[in-house]
């Protein structure tokens, strides 16, 4: 599994992130996902990071995996 480092919040201007879904907690960190764009937010100790939403890659006809 490949991990990606968290990046400081850089909110996309095309989404207001008006509806957030609570994904869970881990100690003092809260995890939320925007219901519109899928971006994930991690909030901990007064700081906030975002993980970009990834769209699944569509497979070509005949491609296995």
CHARMM-style PDB file with segment names, atoms N, HN, CA, C and O in Angstrom:
ATOM      1  N   UNK     1       0.843  -1.182   0.000  1.00  0.00      PROA
ATOM      2  CA  UNK     1       0.000   0.000   0.000  1.00  0.00      PROA
ATOM      3  C   UNK     1       0.886   1.242   0.000  1.00  0.00      PROA
ATOM      4  O   UNK     1       1.843   1.326   0.770  1.00  0.00      PROA
ATOM      5  N   UNK     2       0.574   2.188  -0.848  1.00  0.00      PROA
ATOM      6  HN  UNK     2      -0.203   2.120  -1.473  1.00  0.00      PROA
ATOM      7  CA  UNK     2       1.326   3.436  -0.935  1.00  0.00      PROA
ATOM      8  C   UNK     2       0.643   4.504  -0.109  1.00  0.00      PROA
ATOM      9  O   UNK     2      -0.568   4.689  -0.226  1.00  0.00      PROA
ATOM     10  N   UNK     3       1.382   5.205   0.714  1.00  0.00      PROA
ATOM     11  HN  UNK     3       2.366   5.055   0.808  1.00  0.00      PROA
ATOM     12  CA  UNK     3       0.793   6.277   1.510  1.00  0.00      PROA
ATOM     13  C   UNK     3       1.204   7.620   0.937  1.00  0.00      PROA
ATOM     14  O   UNK     3       2.289   7.767   0.375  1.00  0.00      PROA
ATOM     15  N   UNK     4       0.319   8.598   1.089  1.00  0.00      PROA
ATOM     16  HN  UNK     4      -0.562   8.478   1.546  1.00  0.00      PROA
ATOM     17  CA  UNK     4       0.596   9.944   0.615  1.00  0.00      PROA
ATOM     18  C   UNK     4       0.711  10.854   1.827  1.00  0.00      PROA
ATOM     19  O   UNK     4      -0.108  10.760   2.742  1.00  0.00      PROA
ATOM     20  N   UNK     5       1.707  11.733   1.857  1.00  0.00      PROA
ATOM     21  HN  UNK     5       2.372  11.810   1.115  1.00  0.00      PROA
ATOM     22  CA  UNK     5       1.812  12.649   2.989  1.00  0.00      PROA
ATOM     23  C   UNK     5       0.645  13.630   3.004  1.00  0.00      PROA
ATOM     24  O   UNK     5       0.140  14.023   1.953  1.00  0.00      PROA
ATOM     25  N   UNK     6       0.224  14.018   4.202  1.00  0.00      PROA
ATOM     26  HN  UNK     6       0.635  13.698   5.055  1.00  0.00      PROA
ATOM     27  CA  UNK     6      -0.830  15.021   4.314  1.00  0.00      PROA
ATOM     28  C   UNK     6      -0.291  16.371   3.892  1.00  0.00      PROA
ATOM     29  O   UNK     6       0.868  16.698   4.149  1.00  0.00      PROA
ATOM     30  N   UNK     7      -1.120  17.136   3.258  1.00  0.00      PROA
ATOM     31  HN  UNK     7      -2.061  16.871   3.049  1.00  0.00      PROA
ATOM     32  CA  UNK     7      -0.739  18.470   2.823  1.00  0.00      PROA
ATOM     33  C   UNK     7      -1.608  19.473   3.566  1.00  0.00      PROA
ATOM     34  O   UNK     7      -2.768  19.185   3.860  1.00  0.00      PROA
ATOM     35  N   UNK     8      -1.063  20.652   3.875  1.00  0.00      PROA
ATOM     36  HN  UNK     8      -0.120  20.886   3.637  1.00  0.00      PROA
ATOM     37  CA  UNK     8      -1.857  21.700   4.508  1.00  0.00      PROA
ATOM     38  C   UNK     8      -3.075  21.997   3.642  1.00  0.00      PROA
ATOM     39  O   UNK     8      -3.031  21.855   2.420  1.00  0.00      PROA
ATOM     40  N   UNK     9      -4.134  22.400   4.272  1.00  0.00      PROA
ATOM     41  HN  UNK     9      -4.170  22.515   5.265  1.00  0.00      PROA
ATOM     42  CA  UNK     9      -5.401  22.636   3.584  1.00  0.00      PROA
ATOM     43  C   UNK     9      -5.238  23.612   2.421  1.00  0.00      PROA
ATOM     44  O   UNK     9      -4.721  24.717   2.583  1.00  0.00      PROA
ATOM     45  N   UNK    10      -5.683  23.184   1.265  1.00  0.00      PROA
ATOM     46  HN  UNK    10      -6.103  22.286   1.134  1.00  0.00      PROA
ATOM     47  CA  UNK    10      -5.683  24.007   0.060  1.00  0.00      PROA
ATOM     48  C   UNK    10      -7.031  23.772  -0.600  1.00  0.00      PROA
ATOM     49  O   UNK    10      -7.139  22.968  -1.526  1.00  0.00      PROA
ATOM     50  N   UNK    11      -8.054  24.464  -0.131  1.00  0.00      PROA
ATOM     51  HN  UNK    11      -7.966  25.116   0.621  1.00  0.00      PROA
ATOM     52  CA  UNK    11      -9.429  24.218  -0.540  1.00  0.00      PROA
ATOM     53  C   UNK    11      -9.645  24.579  -2.000  1.00  0.00      PROA
ATOM     54  O   UNK    11      -9.268  25.661  -2.449  1.00  0.00      PROA
ATOM     55  N   UNK    12     -10.252  23.666  -2.726  1.00  0.00      PROA
ATOM     56  HN  UNK    12     -10.559  22.787  -2.361  1.00  0.00      PROA
ATOM     57  CA  UNK    12     -10.605  23.925  -4.116  1.00  0.00      PROA
ATOM     58  C   UNK    12     -11.686  24.990  -4.152  1.00  0.00      PROA
ATOM     59  O   UNK    12     -12.665  24.914  -3.409  1.00  0.00      PROA
ATOM     60  N   UNK    13     -11.511  25.983  -5.015  1.00  0.00      PROA
ATOM     61  HN  UNK    13     -10.716  26.045  -5.618  1.00  0.00      PROA
ATOM     62  CA  UNK    13     -12.460  27.094  -5.068  1.00  0.00      PROA
ATOM     63  C   UNK    13     -13.784  26.706  -5.719  1.00  0.00      PROA
ATOM     64  O   UNK    13     -14.767  27.434  -5.576  1.00  0.00      PROA
ATOM     65  N   UNK    14     -13.838  25.578  -6.430  1.00  0.00      PROA
ATOM     66  HN  UNK    14     -13.040  24.986  -6.546  1.00  0.00      PROA
ATOM     67  CA  UNK    14     -15.061  25.204  -7.116  1.00  0.00      PROA
ATOM     68  C   UNK    14     -16.040  24.430  -6.223  1.00  0.00      PROA
ATOM     69  O   UNK    14     -17.131  24.085  -6.679  1.00  0.00      PROA
ATOM     70  N   UNK    15     -15.682  24.151  -4.970  1.00  0.00      PROA
ATOM     71  HN  UNK    15     -14.796  24.431  -4.600  1.00  0.00      PROA
ATOM     72  CA  UNK    15     -16.577  23.457  -4.044  1.00  0.00      PROA
ATOM     73  C   UNK    15     -16.600  24.200  -2.713  1.00  0.00      PROA
ATOM     74  O   UNK    15     -15.553  24.546  -2.166  1.00  0.00      PROA
ATOM     75  N   UNK    16     -17.804  24.442  -2.200  1.00  0.00      PROA
ATOM     76  HN  UNK    16     -18.655  24.162  -2.644  1.00  0.00      PROA
ATOM     77  CA  UNK    16     -17.949  25.159  -0.933  1.00  0.00      PROA
ATOM     78  C   UNK    16     -17.843  24.221   0.273  1.00  0.00      PROA
ATOM     79  O   UNK    16     -17.803  24.687   1.411  1.00  0.00      PROA
ATOM     80  N   UNK    17     -17.797  22.907   0.037  1.00  0.00      PROA
ATOM     81  HN  UNK    17     -17.829  22.528  -0.888  1.00  0.00      PROA
ATOM     82  CA  UNK    17     -17.732  21.909   1.107  1.00  0.00      PROA
ATOM     83  C   UNK    17     -18.834  22.143   2.139  1.00  0.00      PROA
ATOM     84  O   UNK    17     -18.590  22.107   3.345  1.00  0.00      PROA
ATOM     85  N   UNK    18     -20.054  22.384   1.645  1.00  0.00      PROA
ATOM     86  HN  UNK    18     -20.253  22.413   0.666  1.00  0.00      PROA
ATOM     87  CA  UNK    18     -21.161  22.732   2.540  1.00  0.00      PROA
ATOM     88  C   UNK    18     -21.729  21.533   3.303  1.00  0.00      PROA
ATOM     89  O   UNK    18     -22.308  21.708   4.375  1.00  0.00      PROA
ATOM     90  N   UNK    19     -21.576  20.342   2.779  1.00  0.00      PROA
ATOM     91  HN  UNK    19     -21.105  20.200   1.908  1.00  0.00      PROA
ATOM     92  CA  UNK    19     -22.068  19.159   3.477  1.00  0.00      PROA
ATOM     93  C   UNK    19     -20.919  18.227   3.805  1.00  0.00      PROA
ATOM     94  O   UNK    19     -20.301  17.664   2.901  1.00  0.00      PROA
ATOM     95  N   UNK    20     -20.622  18.054   5.090  1.00  0.00      PROA
ATOM     96  HN  UNK    20     -21.124  18.511   5.825  1.00  0.00      PROA
ATOM     97  CA  UNK    20     -19.533  17.181   5.498  1.00  0.00      PROA
ATOM     98  C   UNK    20     -20.074  15.938   6.188  1.00  0.00      PROA
ATOM     99  O   UNK    20     -20.953  16.019   7.045  1.00  0.00      PROA
ATOM    100  N   UNK    21     -19.539  14.792   5.803  1.00  0.00      PROA
ATOM    101  HN  UNK    21     -18.824  14.726   5.106  1.00  0.00      PROA
ATOM    102  CA  UNK    21     -19.899  13.509   6.405  1.00  0.00      PROA
ATOM    103  C   UNK    21     -18.816  13.126   7.414  1.00  0.00      PROA
ATOM    104  O   UNK    21     -17.631  13.120   7.080  1.00  0.00      PROA
ATOM    105  N   UNK    22     -19.215  12.810   8.634  1.00  0.00      PROA
ATOM    106  HN  UNK    22     -20.178  12.815   8.905  1.00  0.00      PROA
ATOM    107  CA  UNK    22     -18.265  12.419   9.679  1.00  0.00      PROA
ATOM    108  C   UNK    22     -17.833  10.980   9.423  1.00  0.00      PROA
ATOM    109  O   UNK    22     -18.671  10.079   9.391  1.00  0.00      PROA
ATOM    110  N   UNK    23     -16.538  10.756   9.242  1.00  0.00      PROA
ATOM    111  HN  UNK    23     -15.856  11.488   9.268  1.00  0.00      PROA
ATOM    112  CA  UNK    23     -16.012   9.420   8.976  1.00  0.00      PROA
ATOM    113  C   UNK    23     -15.554   8.705  10.236  1.00  0.00      PROA
ATOM    114  O   UNK    23     -15.549   7.475  10.283  1.00  0.00      PROA
ATOM    115  N   UNK    24     -15.169   9.464  11.259  1.00  0.00      PROA
ATOM    116  HN  UNK    24     -15.173  10.463  11.221  1.00  0.00      PROA
ATOM    117  CA  UNK    24     -14.739   8.842  12.500  1.00  0.00      PROA
ATOM    118  C   UNK    24     -13.689   9.657  13.219  1.00  0.00      PROA
ATOM    119  O   UNK    24     -13.298  10.735  12.770  1.00  0.00      PROA
ATOM    120  N   UNK    25     -13.237   9.124  14.346  1.00  0.00      PROA
ATOM    121  HN  UNK    25     -13.555   8.249  14.710  1.00  0.00      PROA
ATOM    122  CA  UNK    25     -12.231   9.770  15.189  1.00  0.00      PROA
ATOM    123  C   UNK    25     -11.115   8.783  15.480  1.00  0.00      PROA
ATOM    124  O   UNK    25     -11.328   7.570  15.474  1.00  0.00      PROA
ATOM    125  N   UNK    26      -9.940   9.304  15.731  1.00  0.00      PROA
ATOM    126  HN  UNK    26      -9.767  10.289  15.735  1.00  0.00      PROA
ATOM    127  CA  UNK    26      -8.821   8.514  16.222  1.00  0.00      PROA
ATOM    128  C   UNK    26      -8.088   9.382  17.226  1.00  0.00      PROA
ATOM    129  O   UNK    26      -7.388  10.323  16.851  1.00  0.00      PROA
ATOM    130  N   UNK    27      -8.248   9.068  18.492  1.00  0.00      PROA
ATOM    131  HN  UNK    27      -8.817   8.304  18.796  1.00  0.00      PROA
ATOM    132  CA  UNK    27      -7.730   9.872  19.594  1.00  0.00      PROA
ATOM    133  C   UNK    27      -8.301  11.284  19.470  1.00  0.00      PROA
ATOM    134  O   UNK    27      -9.515  11.450  19.592  1.00  0.00      PROA
ATOM    135  N   UNK    28      -7.479  12.309  19.232  1.00  0.00      PROA
ATOM    136  HN  UNK    28      -6.493  12.175  19.132  1.00  0.00      PROA
ATOM    137  CA  UNK    28      -8.015  13.664  19.124  1.00  0.00      PROA
ATOM    138  C   UNK    28      -8.140  14.146  17.678  1.00  0.00      PROA
ATOM    139  O   UNK    28      -8.334  15.339  17.447  1.00  0.00      PROA
ATOM    140  N   UNK    29      -8.033  13.251  16.709  1.00  0.00      PROA
ATOM    141  HN  UNK    29      -7.875  12.281  16.897  1.00  0.00      PROA
ATOM    142  CA  UNK    29      -8.194  13.624  15.295  1.00  0.00      PROA
ATOM    143  C   UNK    29      -9.606  13.267  14.838  1.00  0.00      PROA
ATOM    144  O   UNK    29     -10.147  12.219  15.192  1.00  0.00      PROA
ATOM    145  N   UNK    30     -10.198  14.178  14.030  1.00  0.00      PROA
ATOM    146  HN  UNK    30      -9.759  15.029  13.742  1.00  0.00      PROA
ATOM    147  CA  UNK    30     -11.519  13.936  13.443  1.00  0.00      PROA
ATOM    148  C   UNK    30     -11.349  13.853  11.933  1.00  0.00      PROA
ATOM    149  O   UNK    30     -10.564  14.599  11.349  1.00  0.00      PROA
ATOM    150  N   UNK    31     -12.087  12.942  11.303  1.00  0.00      PROA
ATOM    151  HN  UNK    31     -12.724  12.336  11.778  1.00  0.00      PROA
ATOM    152  CA  UNK    31     -12.025  12.731   9.864  1.00  0.00      PROA
ATOM    153  C   UNK    31     -13.389  13.024   9.264  1.00  0.00      PROA
ATOM    154  O   UNK    31     -14.399  12.464   9.690  1.00  0.00      PROA
ATOM    155  N   UNK    32     -13.411  13.915   8.262  1.00  0.00      PROA
ATOM    156  HN  UNK    32     -12.590  14.369   7.916  1.00  0.00      PROA
ATOM    157  CA  UNK    32     -14.654  14.318   7.604  1.00  0.00      PROA
ATOM    158  C   UNK    32     -14.449  14.230   6.092  1.00  0.00      PROA
ATOM    159  O   UNK    32     -13.331  14.384   5.600  1.00  0.00      PROA
ATOM    160  N   UNK    33     -15.552  13.978   5.350  1.00  0.00      PROA
ATOM    161  HN  UNK    33     -16.460  13.853   5.750  1.00  0.00      PROA
ATOM    162  CA  UNK    33     -15.493  13.948   3.889  1.00  0.00      PROA
ATOM    163  C   UNK    33     -16.575  14.846   3.322  1.00  0.00      PROA
ATOM    164  O   UNK    33     -17.718  14.822   3.778  1.00  0.00      PROA
ATOM    165  N   UNK    34     -16.207  15.644   2.317  1.00  0.00      PROA
ATOM    166  HN  UNK    34     -15.278  15.664   1.946  1.00  0.00      PROA
ATOM    167  CA  UNK    34     -17.169  16.503   1.640  1.00  0.00      PROA
ATOM    168  C   UNK    34     -18.106  15.616   0.821  1.00  0.00      PROA
ATOM    169  O   UNK    34     -17.653  14.796   0.023  1.00  0.00      PROA
ATOM    170  N   UNK    35     -19.415  15.785   1.022  1.00  0.00      PROA
ATOM    171  HN  UNK    35     -19.783  16.452   1.670  1.00  0.00      PROA
ATOM    172  CA  UNK    35     -20.394  14.988   0.298  1.00  0.00      PROA
ATOM    173  C   UNK    35     -20.473  15.358  -1.175  1.00  0.00      PROA
ATOM    174  O   UNK    35     -20.969  14.567  -1.978  1.00  0.00      PROA
ATOM    175  N   UNK    36     -19.997  16.539  -1.547  1.00  0.00      PROA
ATOM    176  HN  UNK    36     -19.595  17.181  -0.894  1.00  0.00      PROA
ATOM    177  CA  UNK    36     -20.062  16.977  -2.940  1.00  0.00      PROA
ATOM    178  C   UNK    36     -18.856  16.529  -3.759  1.00  0.00      PROA
ATOM    179  O   UNK    36     -19.017  15.925  -4.820  1.00  0.00      PROA
ATOM    180  N   UNK    37     -17.654  16.820  -3.277  1.00  0.00      PROA
ATOM    181  HN  UNK    37     -17.524  17.311  -2.415  1.00  0.00      PROA
ATOM    182  CA  UNK    37     -16.460  16.556  -4.082  1.00  0.00      PROA
ATOM    183  C   UNK    37     -15.642  15.358  -3.597  1.00  0.00      PROA
ATOM    184  O   UNK    37     -14.764  14.889  -4.321  1.00  0.00      PROA
ATOM    185  N   UNK    38     -15.908  14.852  -2.390  1.00  0.00      PROA
ATOM    186  HN  UNK    38     -16.621  15.233  -1.802  1.00  0.00      PROA
ATOM    187  CA  UNK    38     -15.209  13.687  -1.878  1.00  0.00      PROA
ATOM    188  C   UNK    38     -13.892  13.968  -1.177  1.00  0.00      PROA
ATOM    189  O   UNK    38     -13.235  13.039  -0.708  1.00  0.00      PROA
ATOM    190  N   UNK    39     -13.496  15.233  -1.096  1.00  0.00      PROA
ATOM    191  HN  UNK    39     -14.030  15.987  -1.477  1.00  0.00      PROA
ATOM    192  CA  UNK    39     -12.246  15.585  -0.427  1.00  0.00      PROA
ATOM    193  C   UNK    39     -12.363  15.246   1.058  1.00  0.00      PROA
ATOM    194  O   UNK    39     -13.406  15.481   1.668  1.00  0.00      PROA
ATOM    195  N   UNK    40     -11.290  14.690   1.646  1.00  0.00      PROA
ATOM    196  HN  UNK    40     -10.443  14.498   1.150  1.00  0.00      PROA
ATOM    197  CA  UNK    40     -11.288  14.283   3.053  1.00  0.00      PROA
ATOM    198  C   UNK    40     -10.509  15.307   3.865  1.00  0.00      PROA
ATOM    199  O   UNK    40      -9.442  15.763   3.453  1.00  0.00      PROA
ATOM    200  N   UNK    41     -11.053  15.663   5.023  1.00  0.00      PROA
ATOM    201  HN  UNK    41     -11.920  15.293   5.358  1.00  0.00      PROA
ATOM    202  CA  UNK    41     -10.428  16.626   5.917  1.00  0.00      PROA
ATOM    203  C   UNK    41     -10.045  15.932   7.215  1.00  0.00      PROA
ATOM    204  O   UNK    41     -10.830  15.163   7.770  1.00  0.00      PROA
ATOM    205  N   UNK    42      -8.846  16.203   7.693  1.00  0.00      PROA
ATOM    206  HN  UNK    42      -8.209  16.827   7.242  1.00  0.00      PROA
ATOM    207  CA  UNK    42      -8.374  15.682   8.977  1.00  0.00      PROA
ATOM    208  C   UNK    42      -8.153  16.892   9.874  1.00  0.00      PROA
ATOM    209  O   UNK    42      -7.393  17.797   9.531  1.00  0.00      PROA
ATOM    210  N   UNK    43      -8.825  16.903  11.033  1.00  0.00      PROA
ATOM    211  HN  UNK    43      -9.442  16.168  11.312  1.00  0.00      PROA
ATOM    212  CA  UNK    43      -8.715  18.018  11.964  1.00  0.00      PROA
ATOM    213  C   UNK    43      -8.154  17.512  13.277  1.00  0.00      PROA
ATOM    214  O   UNK    43      -8.685  16.576  13.874  1.00  0.00      PROA
ATOM    215  N   UNK    44      -7.060  18.148  13.728  1.00  0.00      PROA
ATOM    216  HN  UNK    44      -6.629  18.908  13.243  1.00  0.00      PROA
ATOM    217  CA  UNK    44      -6.421  17.722  14.968  1.00  0.00      PROA
ATOM    218  C   UNK    44      -5.669  18.895  15.578  1.00  0.00      PROA
ATOM    219  O   UNK    44      -4.899  19.573  14.898  1.00  0.00      PROA
ATOM    220  N   UNK    45      -5.897  19.128  16.857  1.00  0.00      PROA
ATOM    221  HN  UNK    45      -6.522  18.577  17.410  1.00  0.00      PROA
ATOM    222  CA  UNK    45      -5.174  20.135  17.638  1.00  0.00      PROA
ATOM    223  C   UNK    45      -5.140  21.502  16.955  1.00  0.00      PROA
ATOM    224  O   UNK    45      -4.089  22.140  16.888  1.00  0.00      PROA
ATOM    225  N   UNK    46      -6.287  21.946  16.450  1.00  0.00      PROA
ATOM    226  HN  UNK    46      -7.140  21.428  16.504  1.00  0.00      PROA
ATOM    227  CA  UNK    46      -6.367  23.257  15.830  1.00  0.00      PROA
ATOM    228  C   UNK    46      -5.772  23.346  14.433  1.00  0.00      PROA
ATOM    229  O   UNK    46      -5.684  24.440  13.875  1.00  0.00      PROA
ATOM    230  N   UNK    47      -5.364  22.232  13.859  1.00  0.00      PROA
ATOM    231  HN  UNK    47      -5.435  21.343  14.312  1.00  0.00      PROA
ATOM    232  CA  UNK    47      -4.808  22.210  12.499  1.00  0.00      PROA
ATOM    233  C   UNK    47      -5.731  21.412  11.606  1.00  0.00      PROA
ATOM    234  O   UNK    47      -6.515  20.589  12.079  1.00  0.00      PROA
ATOM    235  N   UNK    48      -5.634  21.658  10.309  1.00  0.00      PROA
ATOM    236  HN  UNK    48      -4.997  22.326   9.924  1.00  0.00      PROA
ATOM    237  CA  UNK    48      -6.492  20.964   9.352  1.00  0.00      PROA
ATOM    238  C   UNK    48      -5.688  20.606   8.108  1.00  0.00      PROA
ATOM    239  O   UNK    48      -4.946  21.426   7.568  1.00  0.00      PROA
ATOM    240  N   UNK    49      -5.853  19.366   7.670  1.00  0.00      PROA
ATOM    241  HN  UNK    49      -6.456  18.699   8.109  1.00  0.00      PROA
ATOM    242  CA  UNK    49      -5.208  18.899   6.439  1.00  0.00      PROA
ATOM    243  C   UNK    49      -6.282  18.386   5.504  1.00  0.00      PROA
ATOM    244  O   UNK    49      -7.386  18.052   5.934  1.00  0.00      PROA
ATOM    245  N   UNK    50      -5.955  18.324   4.223  1.00  0.00      PROA
ATOM    246  HN  UNK    50      -5.058  18.595   3.874  1.00  0.00      PROA
ATOM    247  CA  UNK    50      -6.886  17.747   3.258  1.00  0.00      PROA
ATOM    248  C   UNK    50      -6.198  16.637   2.484  1.00  0.00      PROA
ATOM    249  O   UNK    50      -4.991  16.667   2.243  1.00  0.00      PROA
ATOM    250  N   UNK    51      -6.995  15.670   2.108  1.00  0.00      PROA
ATOM    251  HN  UNK    51      -7.975  15.645   2.304  1.00  0.00      PROA
ATOM    252  CA  UNK    51      -6.564  14.605   1.215  1.00  0.00      PROA
ATOM    253  C   UNK    51      -7.419  14.746  -0.038  1.00  0.00      PROA
ATOM    254  O   UNK    51      -8.646  14.757   0.062  1.00  0.00      PROA
ATOM    255  N   UNK    52      -6.813  14.853  -1.201  1.00  0.00      PROA
ATOM    256  HN  UNK    52      -5.817  14.845  -1.283  1.00  0.00      PROA
ATOM    257  CA  UNK    52      -7.604  15.057  -2.408  1.00  0.00      PROA
ATOM    258  C   UNK    52      -8.481  13.857  -2.711  1.00  0.00      PROA
ATOM    259  O   UNK    52      -8.127  12.718  -2.409  1.00  0.00      PROA
ATOM    260  N   UNK    53      -9.619  14.125  -3.307  1.00  0.00      PROA
ATOM    261  HN  UNK    53      -9.907  15.051  -3.552  1.00  0.00      PROA
ATOM    262  CA  UNK    53     -10.509  13.061  -3.736  1.00  0.00      PROA
ATOM    263  C   UNK    53      -9.903  12.417  -4.978  1.00  0.00      PROA
ATOM    264  O   UNK    53      -9.438  13.114  -5.881  1.00  0.00      PROA
ATOM    265  N   UNK    54      -9.911  11.113  -5.021  1.00  0.00      PROA
ATOM    266  HN  UNK    54     -10.289  10.548  -4.289  1.00  0.00      PROA
ATOM    267  CA  UNK    54      -9.383  10.389  -6.173  1.00  0.00      PROA
ATOM    268  C   UNK    54     -10.530   9.714  -6.891  1.00  0.00      PROA
ATOM    269  O   UNK    54     -11.376   9.067  -6.273  1.00  0.00      PROA
ATOM    270  N   UNK    55     -10.550   9.869  -8.183  1.00  0.00      PROA
ATOM    271  HN  UNK    55      -9.863  10.394  -8.685  1.00  0.00      PROA
ATOM    272  CA  UNK    55     -11.576   9.207  -8.981  1.00  0.00      PROA
ATOM    273  C   UNK    55     -11.028   7.874  -9.453  1.00  0.00      PROA
ATOM    274  O   UNK    55      -9.865   7.790  -9.847  1.00  0.00      PROA
ATOM    275  N   UNK    56     -11.852   6.821  -9.419  1.00  0.00      PROA
ATOM    276  HN  UNK    56     -12.797   6.889  -9.099  1.00  0.00      PROA
ATOM    277  CA  UNK    56     -11.355   5.523  -9.870  1.00  0.00      PROA
ATOM    278  C   UNK    56     -11.012   5.557 -11.351  1.00  0.00      PROA
ATOM    279  O   UNK    56     -11.700   6.191 -12.152  1.00  0.00      PROA
ATOM    280  N   UNK    57      -9.942   4.866 -11.695  1.00  0.00      PROA
ATOM    281  HN  UNK    57      -9.384   4.351 -11.044  1.00  0.00      PROA
ATOM    282  CA  UNK    57      -9.522   4.795 -13.099  1.00  0.00      PROA
ATOM    283  C   UNK    57     -10.424   3.797 -13.809  1.00  0.00      PROA
ATOM    284  O   UNK    57     -10.614   2.676 -13.337  1.00  0.00      PROA
ATOM    285  N   UNK    58     -10.972   4.204 -14.932  1.00  0.00      PROA
ATOM    286  HN  UNK    58     -10.818   5.115 -15.315  1.00  0.00      PROA
ATOM    287  CA  UNK    58     -11.822   3.308 -15.713  1.00  0.00      PROA
ATOM    288  C   UNK    58     -10.938   2.350 -16.495  1.00  0.00      PROA
ATOM    289  O   UNK    58      -9.935   2.758 -17.081  1.00  0.00      PROA
ATOM    290  N   UNK    59     -11.303   1.109 -16.503  1.00  0.00      PROA
ATOM    291  HN  UNK    59     -12.117   0.778 -16.027  1.00  0.00      PROA
ATOM    292  CA  UNK    59     -10.533   0.101 -17.227  1.00  0.00      PROA
ATOM    293  C   UNK    59     -10.956   0.054 -18.688  1.00  0.00      PROA
ATOM    294  O   UNK    59     -12.126   0.249 -19.018  1.00  0.00      PROA
ATOM    295  N   UNK    60      -9.997  -0.203 -19.545  1.00  0.00      PROA
ATOM    296  HN  UNK    60      -9.046  -0.361 -19.277  1.00  0.00      PROA
ATOM    297  CA  UNK    60     -10.274  -0.374 -20.956  1.00  0.00      PROA
ATOM    298  C   UNK    60     -10.873  -1.756 -21.190  1.00  0.00      PROA
ATOM    299  O   UNK    60     -10.688  -2.663 -20.379  1.00  0.00      PROA
ATOM    300  N   UNK    61     -11.577  -1.911 -22.278  1.00  0.00      PROA
ATOM    301  HN  UNK    61     -11.728  -1.174 -22.937  1.00  0.00      PROA
ATOM    302  CA  UNK    61     -12.143  -3.212 -22.633  1.00  0.00      PROA
ATOM    303  C   UNK    61     -11.003  -4.206 -22.779  1.00  0.00      PROA
ATOM    304  O   UNK    61     -10.019  -3.940 -23.469  1.00  0.00      PROA
ATOM    305  N   UNK    62     -11.140  -5.338 -22.135  1.00  0.00      PROA
ATOM    306  HN  UNK    62     -11.939  -5.555 -21.575  1.00  0.00      PROA
ATOM    307  CA  UNK    62     -10.125  -6.378 -22.212  1.00  0.00      PROA
ATOM    308  C   UNK    62      -9.041  -6.252 -21.146  1.00  0.00      PROA
ATOM    309  O   UNK    62      -8.232  -7.167 -20.995  1.00  0.00      PROA
ATOM    310  N   UNK    63      -9.000  -5.148 -20.405  1.00  0.00      PROA
ATOM    311  HN  UNK    63      -9.657  -4.405 -20.528  1.00  0.00      PROA
ATOM    312  CA  UNK    63      -7.996  -4.968 -19.353  1.00  0.00      PROA
ATOM    313  C   UNK    63      -8.432  -5.738 -18.117  1.00  0.00      PROA
ATOM    314  O   UNK    63      -9.597  -5.668 -17.724  1.00  0.00      PROA
ATOM    315  N   UNK    64      -7.525  -6.462 -17.508  1.00  0.00      PROA
ATOM    316  HN  UNK    64      -6.579  -6.519 -17.827  1.00  0.00      PROA
ATOM    317  CA  UNK    64      -7.865  -7.206 -16.301  1.00  0.00      PROA
ATOM    318  C   UNK    64      -7.292  -6.504 -15.084  1.00  0.00      PROA
ATOM    319  O   UNK    64      -6.445  -5.618 -15.204  1.00  0.00      PROA
ATOM    320  N   UNK    65      -7.759  -6.904 -13.923  1.00  0.00      PROA
ATOM    321  HN  UNK    65      -8.447  -7.624 -13.826  1.00  0.00      PROA
ATOM    322  CA  UNK    65      -7.179  -6.302 -12.726  1.00  0.00      PROA
ATOM    323  C   UNK    65      -8.073  -6.323 -11.639  1.00  0.00      PROA
ATOM    324  OT1 UNK    65      -7.736  -5.852 -10.553  1.00  0.00      PROA
TER     325      UNK     65
END
